[in-house]
Amino acid sequence: MKGAPASPNARARQGNGSHSRTNLFEHWRHEAASSQRDCAPSNVAKRSSPARRRRRYRSRSYERPQYPDYYTPCYSRRDPPRDHSNDPRVAALSQGISAEESNLSALVSSFSMTDMDAGSGDRYRGSGYRGGGNKRRRDDEDDFHYSPGNRGDRRGPQRRRYDDAPPRRRYEEPAHAKLRRTILNIASSTKLPQDEAIEIAEYLRDHFDEEDARGEFYDTLLQLIVEQPLKIPFVAGVIFYGNQAKMEIASEAIKLVGDRLQETFNAGQWKEFKLFLRFFACLQPLFEEDGIFALLGQLFDTVVDLQSANENDVVGIELVKIILLTIPYALVSGGSRYHEKAGELLSNTGIVAGNMLPMESLIHTYDSENDDKVLGYHSIIGILQQQLTKVSESGWEIACIPKFDAEALQKKQSEDTLPTAPPTHAFPTFSIPSPVNPGPKPLFPEAYFSLFADHENGTVPKTDDIAASLIRDAIVDTIDQLDFNRDAAAKFLIELDSYWSLDTFAKRGTPFDKFREVVGDKIMYKSEDMIIDAIFSQLFKLPTADHKLVYYHALITSCCKLAPQAIAPSLGRAIRTVYMSLHVLDLELTYRFLDWFTHHLSNFEFRWRWAEWIGDLELSNLQPKKAFIIAALDKEIRLSFAKRIRSTLPQEMNELIPARLDEDNSPEFKYDNPDVPYSAQAKELIQQLKKKAPAEEVQKTIDQIHELATEQGVADVLIPSTDAFVTAICRLGAKSLAHVLSCIERGKDRLIEVAQSSEAARRQIVASVFGYWKDQPGVAVRIIDILLNYTILAPMTVIQWVLGENLGAGEGLAESWVYEIVSITIAKVSSRNRQIVNSRVVKGLPQDMIDMVEATLSKDRDAARELFKYLEDVLRAIAQGSADRLMEKEMNGEISKEDGELVKAWGKRWHTVFVRKSAVEESVVGEQAVEARIKLLAAEPDPEPEAMDTDVANGEATEEVATNGD
């Protein structure tokens, strides 16, 4: 305030911004005196205490995590080390501070401040006064606890507590903790991975005799191989150098991994088996004779036996894929002396890789007959065979896999400390059981999918480049093995370029339009494009994805949040690529893309450049692009509300959202109109359901509807009464899903009775639900799903109504909710049959239970086959243009010739999807598939009964148990 006396702090800061030693000392003396006066009991009582501040404590867990939950390095190991000596922020700390003031500051910092505090015995300490003992001392361990001339720090000089105490002893990290930390972070720091591997190997050698350190290291090693596949070459490098430092390091690792390799093969865990095999391939120089190539030959002999027994065997296809993916790693580590072995193995696998299974004709990503497809069909093993053949012709040059200097450790150590020739080991013995366990999940042939392959810019490897398969496989393994932590999976994917050779990828975030300019003539790839390409390959995997589709949705979201500027442009180009090919994309993949697209937009405020698609609004609703836009808006409204979605759209698209949805009210109850027949009885039903009236009163109202319907000449009186009853349930339960569940519970007995009485009445239940929710069919789909769960409706009833009365000439096939309800119904049928099969293949099941399960399975399997046959017949007729209603409309001119061709195209795409689903179910729950699983079950040994501890049973070990605390 103008005219007010300057405070001591203000006076100390007057002048040109600098302080003399005298002014500083006077200022500190004045502050000390003021502090003593303020702390006096008489003065403390005169002033009001400020409100006590709530302190926040951070809980710290000292348990070691299973692996780092979240780690984002500040910079890549490719970047040069940072030099902070020229940092302007660092220089600013020392500006304006002379040497005298710096020394004086240190002197005053150590000056005793005991008289300035209230003292340990002060009864006012902790009573709300800021200087009390409960105040958190944030500056105790801060070297810059006070800086002269700092305007932001008005606390004056601070002292350290316990000035006379001895210096704190430096914490030494235990050996087991350091080994775990260093191997977990390998290839994720600024050090070269080779140097890291050598340091870890040497540290392990020095502490190998410590049981805790050794056990922790090998446990982490096995865990890393399975959960972080991108680091397998680097982890193998630790064992490689460890073999030179101490032979027991490698021998122990080989034994443990060999045991796990056998276990995973016996259990049919093919991904884990492939990863352990890859680890051995990276250690190929350590093995005697042929090493891993002997095991690969043994696996191929198994493939021949499986193919001879069944030419459509899929386990053999999976083994061939594993063999082909292992060869490159073995050649990079083993060198040129194994080129001949690899060539022999490659010539043998060519026969199997060129064989086409019947299922492969149903898993094409794009319409094979259309020239607009983005990528032709390639099977995974077929494209691998072609890529390796090309590599063999060029001298087995594989540049993307990281390599280590075999003599790096010898160069670092003196010649006397290491042997001249590192010791070698025998490859662990491996036995192949018969029959081979296909694994817990059904296996199918795989198609190679890519959105960016073979483009001019070359941001991803070409389809004939082995890097395309190797990098893709490592990305997919990371996605699959870290499905329990999508944030960790996203973190490793973002750091993809850190785990391959230095010249494999361009700098992260390189703009697409400048990629060729930055890269030049080098063969380098864009890591963001490869990440998105790989995730979409799993999202679009046919016939089924390996995980729930929402996992891939969440993974893409996590990647966008971690590196938005790098991932977003690649994702945008992926969306546009898929959108432009909707007319040739498999129909099931179209709806997977629709679900992901709307879900993704909901996570990012529904922002999208809809203006790019305005030109497609002029198309017919039967055009795939126009149908996609309509379906996307409907899905977005389900995830939000109509007004919110309308605000994100261009003006031209507002007409696609009905204006009545903006009010966000329940749909109109048609029986509110007195002119509608049975309106009085329908209103009475609502009141009875609301008041939970007894069944007798409800039946009286239903009987009144039957009497009126009979007087009007209605043939089946259950149809109007069912419509009134179901519409009343929908009206009463329109507020929320909980309301409709409660209403269905009240009327469940009545609905089951109606469904068992008349086929027409059963279909009327479906018609009434969709009739009430005609503006929001997504809600109707959810209600039908509930009715199927309650077994009120049979699957055939739903399919017959959707593809019968509702279908018209086939125009309904272009509506997303039609596909959604049919897919949900088929999924429920398939899920039930698989549960029955799982109940059958249980060891030790009594015969009466076996007979009951087999009878149920036979009945439900026949019902599923009937359902699929009905679907195929209806869809085939539409695809061929022989459906009665379609022909009638074409003849009457109700549908144009162009729209008629579009309807046929929709019918063809639908037919392909459900023929594929039928084939998948036969391969899983068909008679041959079930018999094969029963034979495998019979070959398994019976579980040994658990032996009782006789000592404990007799009470003789009571004292020991109590002592051990068990």
Buried (B, 14 or more C-beta within 10 A) or exposed (E): EEEEEEEBEEBBBEEEEEBEEEBBEBBBEBBBEEBBEBBEEEEBEEEEEEEEEEEEEEEEEEEEEEBEEEEEBEEBBEEEEEEEEEEEEEEEEEEEBEEEBEEBBEEBBEEEBEEBBBEEEBEBBEEEBEBBBEEEEEBEEEEEBBBBBEEEBEEBBBBBEEEEEEEEEEEEEEBBEBBBEBBBBBBBBBBEBBEBBBBBBBBBBEBBEBEEBBEBBBEBBBBBBBBBBBBBBBBBBBBBBBBBBBBBBBBBBBEBBBEBBBEBBBEBBBBBBBBBBBBBBBBBBBBEEBBBBBBBBEBBEBBEBBBEEEEEBBBBBBBBBBBBBBBBBBBBBBEEEBBEBBBEBBEBBBEBBEBEBEBBBBBBBBBEEEEEBBBEBBBBBBBBBBBBBEBBEEEBEBBBBBEBEBEBBBEBBEEEEBEEEBEBBEBBEBEBEEBBBBBEEBBBBBBBBBBBBBBEEBBBBBBBBBBBBBBBBBBBBBBBBBBEBBBBBBBBBBBBBBBBBEEBBBBBEBEBEEBEEEBEEEBBBBBBBBBBBBBBBBBBBBBBBBBEBEBBBBBBBBBBEBBEEBBBBBBBBBBBBBBEBBBBBBBBBBBBBBBBBBBBBBBEEBEBEBEEBBEBBEBEEBBBBBBBBBBBBBBBBBBBEBEEBBEBBEEBBEEBBEEEBEEEEBBEBBBEEEEEBBBBBBBBBBEBBEEEBEEEBBEBBBEBBBEBBEEEEBEBBBBBBBBBBBBBBBBBBBEEEEEBEBBBEBBBEBBBEBBEEBEEBBBBBBBBBBBBBEBBBBBBBBBBBBBBEEEBBBBBBBBBBBBEEBBBBBBBBBBBBBBBBBBBBBEBBBEBBBEBBEBBBEEEEEEEEBEEBEEBBEEBBEBBBEBBEBBBEBBBBBBEBEBEBBBEBBEEEEBEEEBBEBBBBBBBBBBBBBBBBBBBBBBBBBEEBBEBBBEBBEEEEEEEEEEEEEEEEEEEBEEEEEEEEE
